Amino acid sequence: MSDRTVSNIVNEVSIAIWNTMQTLYLPQPTMEMWKLIPKDFEQIWQFPHCFGALDGKHILIKKPPNSGSSFYNYKHTFSVVLMALVDAHYKFISVDIGSMGRHSDSNIFSSGALARKMNKQTLQLPQPASLPDYNQTLPFVFVADEAFPLCDNIMRPYPKRNITVNFENKIFNYRLSRARQTVECTFGILASRFRVFRKPFEIKIESVDNVIKAACVLHNYLRNEITISNYVQGEYDIMPDNQLLPLSNNNSRSGSSAFLVRKKFTDYFNTVGSVPWQKDSVFSGKY
């Protein structure tokens, strides 16, 4: 078969996989789902009121014909972006695929479906609530890294200048990192299972989006239906440094309410919400 025929087959099969399996294995989150996800994050990763771990990766592609610099990213390669929200079990909750690599990473998130629904308050998220033995009300949040803005519903780590001599902030960063590692591990599992992510895609840009969507829904199917051990660091092959590139840091300014929310979580993790091993972890440099 010719390359064109194979490419068409791959594209058609990817579309069929997504259309058939998406409603079963990557459905639109409902209010009931939003209520269950935080329970798992609190039980497994000891981060309460967490709706999921948020991150994005640049998926490398061969420069599309006549595209100019549209897909040219900050690492001087060509890419589309996979923005993902994952749960406590390394499964995708939501994916947003296809943003051009040239767009600034802050704009990629703010223009995406998840951010738009957050701003319009149409995600059906539960209202802020208090935690056991803690009389402060806290909103439900997504955990993320420095590529995302700090806001009332997105928690990112304290910058290095704020943790040098502040042990409580280091505790917060450790607890956030512990919950946020779920999304990094999910990307690692995805790339290990589906080797197409290990080198730049050389198919039509429309097909790239369809293949990525199919891989994400198949990933969830395998997590649901096949008994496998929980992912641990080192269980899968290490990705080459130039594949699945991280988003660049977001330097947008945050509102005072977002700083207050992060401060409340910091206080909670250092008082009634502390866990026995957190101090030793921080002393060993895990923050």
Secondary structure, DSSP 4 states (H G I P E B T S, - for coil): --HHHHHHHHHHHHHHHHHHHHHHHSPPP-HHHHHHHHHHHHHHH--TTEEEEEEEEEEEBPPPTT-TTTTB-TTSSBEEEEEEEE-TTS-EEEEEEEEETTS-HHHHHHTSHHHHHHHHT-S-PPPPEEETTEEEEE--EEE--TTS--BTTEE-PPPGGGTTT-HHHHHHHHHHHHHHHHHHHHHHHHHHH-GGGGS-B-S-HHHHHHHHHHHHHHHHHHHHHS--PPP-TTSSPPPPTTSSEEPPPP-----HHHHHHHHHHHHHHTTTT--TTHHHHHHTT--
